[in-house]
Amino acid sequence: MSKPIFKIVDERGRVVVPKNMRESVGIAIGDVVAVTVSKGSINVKKALVLEDSAMPMDAKIAYAETIAREMSTDALTDLLELAVKLLQEQKSK
């Protein structure tokens, strides 16, 4: 376990998780996190929207397509730009 870093909770109840800690567990800007309480601790972990690994890929794709159909034009454009960026990154590896 890493050495504790002490932070002050702000007036809205927020705490900033240091960049090096977020990076060490794969949390990036825009990611969704799951916050739980267990045995007197607050735990934060990167959330996987489709955490059920038993779900078949075609069901996951159908889920994503349903969400895409409900998105605004601007949000869908942003998503497409992200998809192109991710494909370019994969090709450069």
PyMOL commands that set and color helices and strands:
alter all, ss='L'
color gray80, all
select helices_A, chain A and resi 19-24+57-70+73-92
alter helices_A, ss='H'
color red, helices_A
select strands_A, chain A and resi 33-38+41-46
alter strands_A, ss='S'
color yellow, strands_A
deselect
rebuild
show_as cartoon
